[in-house]
Amino acid sequence: MAKKAVIIGAGIGGLSLAMRLQARGFDTTVVDKLDKPGGRAYVREQDGFTFDMGPTVLTVPHFIEELFALERGDDGLSDNDFPPELLGDDVRIREGNSGGPRTSEYVNIRPILPFYRIYFDDQTYFDYNGDHESTIEQIHAIEPRDVEGYHKFHAAARAVFERGFLELGYTYFGSVSSMISVVPDLFRLDAVRNLFRFTSKYFISDKLRQVFSFETLLVGGNPLAVPAIYSMIHFVEKTWGIHYAMGGTGALIKGMVKKFEELGGTLILNEEVSKIETADKQGNPAKGWFTTRYAKGVTLGSGTFLPADVVASNADWAHTYMDLVDKKDRFWNNKPRAKLSKYSMSLVVIYFGFKKTDVPLDLQHHNIILGPRYEALLNEIFEKKILSKDFSQYLHIPTLTDPQLAPEGCHSAYTLIPVPHNGSGLDWSTIGPGFVDKILQFLDDRGYIPGLMDRLVTKSFITPDYFEGRLNSLYGNAFGLEPVLRQSAWFRPHNRSEDIANLYMVGANAQPGAGTPSVMMSAKMTARCVAEDHPDVQVSLDESTVAAAK
């Protein structure tokens, strides 16, 4: 009889892990409290409009292709993580379908250019498209002296990318020694100072310092605090580009669920896991640090018990250990650690639909609208945890690429504003409506979407309360643990539990961290841990063919 795996949470990380475990030979069940899969990538439909509620930026299409190429008996865990044909300066797909042959059977992925339009407070902008000559020209127009600085930054970021992403990206830091072994390289690459200081070494212009440091905000990291190893994001995007799933990220989720179920997996919705059940470890071969207990399954809120040989959580790390695991079963992942940890900021996200006019929008698919302050605003959001009078935002208008997301004659959009998490004590039930109107009025008054208030057809919004109540994120954090140095690599929650054998973490809170490509990497890392702990589970291709024939 096949061993059973239960995964808590049907987000991108949970589904990616489920596909790999099901392919390996486990009978895998994914359980989610929501009525639709996706987790943070949930889809909201209202008044004929379709809104992706969370991630909208896809990078490294190869990671997605890997998942759709899985077959029962072929988990892809031994494959080369970065095949040579996917590396180099000319591998980025710039037009057409960028999904790959197997991906295209499930979802249509296309490249987006420019990657981002970055608006400064004076309403000048920088179109970042990954092309070297275009980047140099725009830098020269802003500050000619920074062209030389960019060449130096480019070389430094490439070195960090080659070591930190290509060589170490899939490294599982499960021991102190694994971390110590890479520390000299981090110092050599100057990758431990904070990203903003690292960037400021190379650029005189405040505008360019912002252009080449803002991206960590899209994975919950404060550019003033995250280590400079995140400069590799520049090269991840430059190498493989930014892509979009036609129909929205929700279409990618549908494709993943379809593939998982074709592999024989089971998805249970509208059921919340209330407890991870454990028993004495006696005779259990799985690895763990001083573990005396092992996970034997989960109990659902309905009272149903799902037995399992492997339990993995794609849920918030603090929620997993503080709410689902008995106090007696946790030592390393304990309440003091949860309270002392730093969590990412939260978000207010406004979903709105508006009528088109005869004048086309002077915007791009992805727009970053920076406020008048950068460093001071970041400190207020992340450290002081106060709601500032000014703000920055990410304005996403997918109907410029994909009109099907809105009724004819309309645009579908969302704008995302970083705000403090609920450790701030802010009362969003009182603040929310007025704050939302202020943001939309800003887009109208500043001419980003002229006449927006009169053209609005529908609007709704979420606040940190959504992340805390709906997604079980401590303090309503939007991205999990903040990716500061003391919460990275070995210091980040381990994909293999130190406390409970057969219990694993996957997704934004686990190694390597948040962001769509990272959670897919996390799933592969966790699947490799499971494979090491359960080497007896492996369906051969011949066995899977026979089973399919039966």
C-alpha positions, 0 to 999 in steps of 0.5 A: 500500500502506498504511503500517504502525504497530507499537505496543509494549504493549496497555495503555489508552494503546497500544490508544487510539493503535492505534484512532486510527492504524488509523482514520486509515489505518495498518495497525496491529499491537499487540504485548504480552508478556502472554497478555491485553491490558490492561497494568496493566489486566490481569485476574486470575481465580482460584477463580471470582473476577474481579479488575481488577489495576490501574486501577479509576477511570474519569473523563471518559466523553467520552474513551471515547466518542470512541474507540468513535466512530472509524471507518476514515477518521475518526480524530477528531483534528480534533474539538473536544476539549471540546465545549461541551455537555460543559462546565458545572455540570450535565453530570455523569451521576448515574444509569443508563448513562453510556457514551454511544451508541457506548460502549454498543455495547461496554461498559456504564459507570455512575456511582459515588456517592460517588466515594470514602469517605475514612476517617481514622485515628479511623474518621470519614469523608468521603464525597466525591460532587462535590455542592456542598451535601453537600461544604459540610455535611461540611466544616462538620462537621469544621471550620466555619472551613474552609467559607470556605476551601473556597469559595476553594479551589474558585475557585482549583481551577476557574481551574486546571482551566479553564486547565490542563485545558480549554485546555492539556490537549491541548497538546503541549510539544514545544519550549522555547518552548511551555513558556515561553509558559505559565509566566506563567499557572502562576505567576499561578494559583499552580500551581507550588507543591506541591499540599499547600502549595497546599491548606494555604493554604485549610484549617485542618483536617489532615483536609481538607488530606488530603481535597483532596490525596490524589488524586494518589496514584492517578496515582503523585504525591506530594502533597508534591511534585507541582505544584498544577496537579493541583488540577484533578483535583478539578474533573475529577471534579466535572464528569464524575464517577467511573464504573465499567465493568460487568464491571470495567476488563477489560470496557473493555479487551475493548471496545477490542480488539473495536473495534480489530479491527473497524477492521482492526487486529491484536493479537499476544499472548505476544510480547515486543519485544526491539529497536526496529530503526533505519536511516539517516534519509536521505530520511525526511520525519519530524520529530525533533530532530537525528535521524540515524536512523529507526525501521524496525520491531521484532524480537520475542523469537521472532526475527520482524521486523515492519517499520513506518513508525511505531513507538510504545511504550506501555511504560515509558520507561526500558525503551523507550530503555535496553533496546530502543534501541541506545546509538548511537541515543539522545542525549536519552533516555540512561542518565544521564537515566534514572538521575537521573529520579524514579520513582513509588512502587510498590504492594503490591496484595492480591486477595482474595475473602471470604464475605458475612454477613447484615450488609451491609458498611459500605463503598463501592465506592471507599474510601480508608483513611488511616493515622495519619500523612500527611506523614511517611508520604509522605516515607518512601515517596517520599524515604527509601524505607523500609517504614513500620510504618503505612500508608494504602490504597485498598480497592476492593469492586466487587461492591457495584456488580457482583456478577458478579465473585464467586461467589454469596454472596461479595465480590471486593475488592482493597486497594492500599498505596503502598510504595517502589519497588525502589530501596529494596532491600527484599526482597519475596520475604521481606517480602511474605507477612507484610506482606499478612497484616498488612494483611488482619488490620488490615481485620479488627481495625479492623472495616472487614471484620469477621471477614475472616480467617475469611471469606477464600475466596481471596487473592493479591498483587503487589509491586514485583517484579511491576511490575519483572519482569512489566511491565518498569518500572524499579525496579518503579515503578507509574505511570512517572515521578513527575509533579513539576514538573521532569518535567512538560510539556516536561520529561516524555519527548516523545511524538515521539522527539527521537532517532529519527524515526518513534519515538513514546511514548504512555501514563503516561510520555509527556505529559501523564502517568499516569491513565486519562484522561491516557493517553487524552489522550496517545494523541490527542496522539501520534496528532496528532504521527504525522499531522503527520509522515505527512500522506500517510496518511489514508483518506477516508470514501468510500475506507473505504466502498468498501474495506468493500464489497469 
